[in-house]
């Protein structure tokens, strides 16, 4: 029986420990192709490279797994995988991550991890973005693997609605401490931003973005609630940003 083709990408770079954990799970389920940035690309959102050439080079960081490092963004990686690396073959699944840090709630807008998955979904490829709530470089991804595998197996077996993707966030807990998986909606939350002003050694001012995450949503059906209460959150998402509730209120503009 032919193995499914699984495309793996991320935004933390091809040498990050999170993508290594994801590749280790993916290779037990199918034929794995990796295309990932050659350096960290966190916070790039759905950016693409149009003002400079993109470099793509083979990398043997995963041993016998076919892998390439890309000088562009996470979205560039998915585009190059489809049009250059796979040479017309279509992946059965695209997985992105495992990200070092949360991509719950509004973070999906800024996330390179989720944008890689969203780019795949735009091409009709079932896709999942995985994130672990641990920002450390040496974060332990071992306890995440059984749950990552379970979710990947489900999508490979049952498929996914076209244009949809899953935003999966895993709490920073041991495997036995995780209560289970919750299917959630995206919490209504935001970043309250501040800019720290300082002066460099040349006497020039510069600014550093800081801030705090503010959850405005007390619902017990959200991804933030699930994560705070020991569950893995799974939010079905999509690229359609239409505010359907506002359509009726704007119809008077047509008259």
Order of alpha helices (4+ residues) and beta strands (2+ residues): beta-alpha-beta-beta-beta-alpha-beta-alpha-alpha-beta-alpha-beta-beta-beta-beta-alpha-beta
